[in-house]
Amino acid sequence: MPDNFKVCNYYRVMAAQDFSGQNVLGQLFRGQNLRNADFSNAVIRMADFRSAVLRNANFQGATLEQADLSEADLQMANLEQAKLQFANFQQANLQEAKLKGALLQSADLQKADLQKADLYKAKLSFSNISYATLQEASLQRADLRQVNLQEATLQRADLSQANLQKAKLIEANLQQANLQQASLTEAVLYKANLQQANLQQANLQQAVLEKANLQQVNFLQADLQSAQLKEANLQMANLQQASLMSADLRGADMQNADLYQTKLQFANLKGANLQNANLQRANFQSTNLQDADLQGANLIGTKLQFANLSGANLSGADLSGADLQGTDMRGAKYITPTQVQAAKNWDKAMYSKEFRAECK
């Protein structure tokens, strides 16, 4: 074959990589090398890009609805403002891809690699992102309503102000993730790992966090009303000024947690471990603390009116200034008259006959 023909054919192939603004509906690109190709503002609905090499490709503003990009290499590709509804990205490589403002509703991103991808304000509601890798990805203000993130890896991801209402995050890894001011109402985080995550001012009303790892999590001023935290690990968590009213904390491990001025009215902490926890000025009115472990806990100025502390371990707990009006202290363990008498309304609490006699 003449050399000049080879040269002409080379330039013809290279020129074919510019699809900007074109309508290539349903075209087959499977397995092709389209590195640096320009598909900006192109209409590529239902196109087949399976296993294609699309590194640094430009899809900005393109329409790729229902396109198949499974196992494609889209590392550092530009997909900003692209329309990707119902697209298939299963096992695709999207490391460091630009997806700002992209429309990904109902897309399939199972097992996709989105490490360090930029999904700022992306719309991903109802999408399937299960088992995907999103380490250090930017998902600020992203719409993630009812997404499936089961067993996804989101370590150090930025989800601040993201909308995760009713999202499924079962056994997801969110260690050190930033979820400040995120909305997680009714989200399911069963057995999720959120160790050292930031959930300051996040909304977790009615969220399911049973058996979740919440060690050293920052819940400052977070809303956890009616949340399910049964057997959750909250050791050393910061729950200052958070709202946990009517929350289920049965059997939760809250050793050394900080609950300064936390609202826990009507919450259920039966059998919870609150050893050495800071409960100063917290509100436990009508709270169930039956059989809870409060050894060494700081209960200075705590509101305990009508709370149930029957069977609780109060060894070394500081009740100075706590309000015990109507509190059920019957069967409380390792408590002394000196402890209760340091509290307000101590004489209006309920005690066993034997302990009341000791207090005289």
PyMOL commands that set and color helices and strands:
alter all, ss='L'
color gray80, all
select helices_A, chain A and resi 3-15+337-341+346-348+353-358
alter helices_A, ss='H'
color red, helices_A
deselect
rebuild
show_as cartoon
